[in-house]
Amino acid sequence: MAEQKKTKGRGRGSGRPFKPGNSGRPKGALNKFTSLKQAFLDAFERTGGAEGLVTWIEENKRNRVVFYQMLTRLFPQEVEHSGEIKTNDPLIIRVVHVKGGDPGNGGNGDGKK
């Protein structure tokens, strides 16, 4: 049996990722993430949109926790800024780490407020 050459990456081998004449995804075609995002938005609208989401969150405490967990995944994990921030309003940056608690109750997860 012939030995297979091990390559890094996705198993495409070395060199060009596609065969000659195949440049990959056709121009204008949606990538998988865009299609998935649209499917998620469609499902969101079909299940009541923002009003349906609020109803679900208010059903029980666990749903509120799950909502906040999902919400935190929508924001960037790291934000860098250099330079000035010009505003007449106070700038408040609050970093909250909740471990095992309900982030919607103002607590920090240790059962104390």
Residue frames as qw, qx, qy, qz and C-alpha x, y, z in Angstrom:
[[0.000, 0.890, 0.457, 0.000, 0.00, 0.00, 0.00],
 [0.398, 0.519, -0.029, 0.756, 1.33, 3.43, -0.93],
 [0.331, -0.411, -0.463, 0.712, 2.10, 5.86, 1.85],
 [0.075, 0.877, 0.392, 0.268, -0.10, 8.95, 2.02],
 [0.366, 0.273, -0.199, 0.867, 1.68, 12.26, 2.36],
 [0.265, -0.704, -0.558, 0.350, 0.51, 14.10, 5.49],
 [0.207, 0.476, 0.151, 0.841, -0.34, 17.74, 4.95],
 [0.044, -0.253, -0.494, 0.831, -1.35, 20.59, 7.20],
 [0.331, 0.102, -0.126, -0.930, -4.75, 22.22, 7.04],
 [0.722, 0.157, 0.289, -0.609, -7.92, 20.73, 5.66],
 [0.696, 0.017, 0.708, 0.117, -6.43, 17.88, 3.67],
 [0.579, 0.779, 0.062, -0.231, -6.33, 19.76, 0.37],
 [0.843, 0.147, 0.132, 0.500, -2.67, 19.10, -0.03],
 [0.348, -0.511, 0.086, 0.782, -0.03, 21.65, -0.79],
 [0.188, 0.122, 0.528, 0.819, -0.34, 24.35, -3.41],
 [0.322, -0.161, -0.210, -0.909, -3.55, 25.82, -4.75],
 [0.395, 0.052, 0.726, -0.561, -6.73, 25.03, -2.81],
 [0.716, 0.467, 0.332, -0.398, -8.83, 24.53, -5.98],
 [0.675, 0.152, 0.575, 0.436, -8.23, 22.87, -9.32],
 [0.111, -0.174, 0.336, 0.919, -7.49, 25.12, -12.31],
 [0.225, -0.307, -0.605, -0.699, -10.68, 26.75, -13.60],
 [0.509, -0.647, -0.563, -0.070, -12.39, 26.51, -10.21],
 [0.171, 0.492, -0.292, 0.802, -11.90, 29.75, -8.29],
 [0.053, -0.132, -0.761, 0.633, -14.11, 28.65, -5.40],
 [0.198, 0.619, 0.649, -0.396, -17.45, 30.18, -4.53],
 [0.332, 0.560, 0.486, 0.583, -19.07, 31.90, -7.53],
 [0.096, 0.088, -0.111, 0.985, -19.16, 35.69, -7.46],
 [0.455, -0.260, -0.108, -0.845, -22.25, 36.91, -5.63],
 [0.705, -0.256, -0.652, -0.108, -22.95, 33.55, -3.96],
 [0.499, -0.726, 0.199, -0.430, -23.69, 33.73, -0.23],
 [0.280, 0.348, -0.848, 0.283, -21.33, 32.00, 2.12],
 [0.499, -0.328, -0.802, 0.019, -22.63, 29.51, 4.70],
 [0.212, -0.287, -0.530, 0.769, -22.54, 32.00, 7.57],
 [0.242, 0.066, -0.124, -0.960, -24.67, 34.52, 5.68],
 [0.543, -0.188, -0.667, -0.474, -27.23, 31.80, 4.90],
 [0.468, -0.306, -0.754, 0.344, -27.24, 30.63, 8.52],
 [0.059, -0.187, -0.310, 0.930, -27.66, 34.19, 9.80],
 [0.397, -0.042, -0.322, -0.858, -30.63, 34.73, 7.49],
 [0.565, -0.256, -0.764, -0.175, -32.23, 31.45, 8.59],
 [0.333, -0.282, -0.642, 0.631, -31.83, 32.51, 12.22],
 [0.124, 0.135, 0.082, -0.980, -33.43, 35.90, 11.53],
 [0.491, -0.135, -0.569, -0.646, -36.31, 34.26, 9.65],
 [0.526, -0.311, -0.781, 0.130, -36.95, 31.89, 12.57],
 [0.171, -0.205, -0.441, 0.857, -36.78, 34.82, 14.99],
 [0.313, 0.031, -0.149, -0.937, -39.48, 36.69, 13.07],
 [0.569, -0.167, -0.683, -0.426, -41.68, 33.60, 12.68],
 [0.528, -0.331, -0.724, 0.295, -41.59, 32.96, 16.44],
 [0.271, -0.856, -0.425, 0.117, -42.74, 36.43, 17.43],
 [0.364, 0.704, -0.099, 0.602, -39.73, 38.67, 16.87],
 [0.141, 0.367, -0.501, 0.771, -38.69, 40.97, 19.71],
 [0.612, -0.340, 0.129, -0.702, -42.08, 40.69, 21.41],
 [0.944, -0.067, -0.296, -0.132, -41.90, 36.89, 21.37],
 [0.596, 0.280, -0.533, 0.532, -38.36, 37.01, 22.75],
 [0.175, -0.401, 0.395, -0.808, -39.42, 39.26, 25.63],
 [0.825, -0.247, -0.049, -0.505, -42.33, 36.92, 26.41],
 [0.892, 0.079, -0.420, 0.150, -39.95, 33.94, 26.47],
 [0.331, 0.378, -0.514, 0.695, -37.44, 35.78, 28.70],
 [0.381, -0.365, 0.299, -0.795, -40.18, 36.66, 31.19],
 [0.823, -0.158, -0.448, -0.311, -41.50, 33.07, 31.39],
 [0.857, -0.482, -0.121, 0.139, -38.91, 32.01, 33.97],
 [0.341, -0.860, 0.316, 0.213, -35.58, 32.96, 35.54],
 [0.706, -0.150, 0.567, 0.397, -33.57, 30.40, 33.58],
 [0.540, 0.673, 0.396, 0.314, -34.67, 31.91, 30.25],
 [0.038, -0.996, 0.078, -0.002, -33.35, 35.29, 31.43],
 [0.557, -0.590, 0.507, 0.291, -29.97, 33.74, 32.23],
 [0.686, 0.220, 0.584, 0.374, -29.87, 31.98, 28.83],
 [0.338, 0.898, 0.237, 0.153, -30.78, 35.25, 27.10],
 [0.186, -0.935, 0.282, 0.104, -27.91, 37.12, 28.75],
 [0.668, -0.306, 0.593, 0.330, -25.51, 34.29, 27.94],
 [0.610, 0.510, 0.498, 0.347, -26.51, 34.46, 24.27],
 [0.123, 0.987, 0.095, 0.044, -26.34, 38.26, 24.29],
 [0.415, -0.771, 0.393, 0.282, -22.76, 38.29, 25.55],
 [0.676, -0.008, 0.609, 0.414, -21.73, 36.13, 22.61],
 [0.450, 0.785, 0.375, 0.201, -22.99, 38.77, 20.16],
 [0.056, -0.984, 0.165, 0.039, -20.50, 41.38, 21.36],
 [0.607, 0.566, -0.484, 0.277, -16.76, 41.36, 20.64],
 [0.828, -0.398, -0.298, 0.258, -14.66, 39.68, 23.30],
 [0.535, -0.358, -0.015, 0.765, -11.95, 42.32, 23.09],
 [0.253, 0.915, 0.252, 0.190, -12.17, 45.98, 22.24],
 [0.585, -0.215, -0.007, 0.782, -9.15, 48.21, 21.76],
 [0.157, 0.937, 0.253, 0.183, -9.20, 51.97, 21.56],
 [0.545, -0.253, -0.050, 0.798, -6.49, 54.54, 21.41],
 [0.102, 0.395, 0.272, 0.872, -7.03, 58.25, 21.21],
 [0.167, 0.027, 0.387, -0.907, -9.60, 60.64, 22.58],
 [0.052, -0.551, -0.822, -0.136, -13.27, 60.18, 23.20],
 [0.033, -0.063, 0.063, -0.996, -15.02, 63.52, 22.83],
 [0.328, -0.548, -0.712, -0.292, -18.40, 63.69, 24.51],
 [0.217, -0.482, 0.233, -0.816, -20.25, 65.90, 26.92],
 [0.851, -0.348, -0.125, -0.372, -21.93, 62.88, 28.48],
 [0.459, -0.576, 0.667, -0.114, -20.23, 60.74, 31.11],
 [0.665, 0.325, -0.643, -0.198, -18.64, 57.60, 29.69],
 [0.673, -0.388, 0.530, -0.340, -19.32, 54.53, 31.78],
 [0.621, 0.313, -0.705, -0.140, -17.58, 51.27, 31.06],
 [0.671, -0.386, 0.481, -0.413, -18.68, 48.43, 33.29],
 [0.471, 0.285, -0.827, -0.116, -17.11, 44.98, 33.09],
 [0.729, -0.274, 0.348, -0.522, -19.24, 42.32, 34.70],
 [0.369, 0.229, -0.897, -0.083, -18.32, 38.70, 35.18],
 [0.740, -0.236, 0.208, -0.595, -21.18, 36.56, 36.39],
 [0.278, 0.249, -0.928, 0.009, -20.42, 33.08, 37.58],
 [0.229, -0.255, -0.932, 0.116, -23.41, 30.90, 38.34],
 [0.081, 0.452, 0.507, -0.729, -25.78, 33.79, 39.03],
 [0.336, 0.742, 0.568, 0.123, -28.54, 35.66, 37.29],
 [0.389, 0.014, 0.103, 0.915, -26.93, 38.60, 35.49],
 [0.108, -0.572, -0.438, -0.684, -30.30, 40.29, 35.23],
 [0.523, -0.724, -0.450, 0.012, -30.77, 40.75, 38.97],
 [0.025, -0.921, 0.203, -0.331, -27.94, 43.22, 39.59],
 [0.775, -0.558, 0.294, 0.050, -25.94, 40.68, 41.54],
 [0.176, 0.727, -0.641, -0.171, -22.50, 39.41, 40.84],
 [0.758, 0.170, -0.608, -0.166, -23.32, 35.73, 40.98],
 [0.283, 0.181, -0.809, 0.483, -22.34, 35.16, 44.60],
 [0.353, -0.570, -0.742, -0.006, -25.89, 35.58, 45.91],
 [0.277, -0.598, -0.309, 0.685, -25.10, 39.00, 47.38],
 [0.323, 0.834, 0.325, 0.307, -26.05, 42.39, 45.97]]
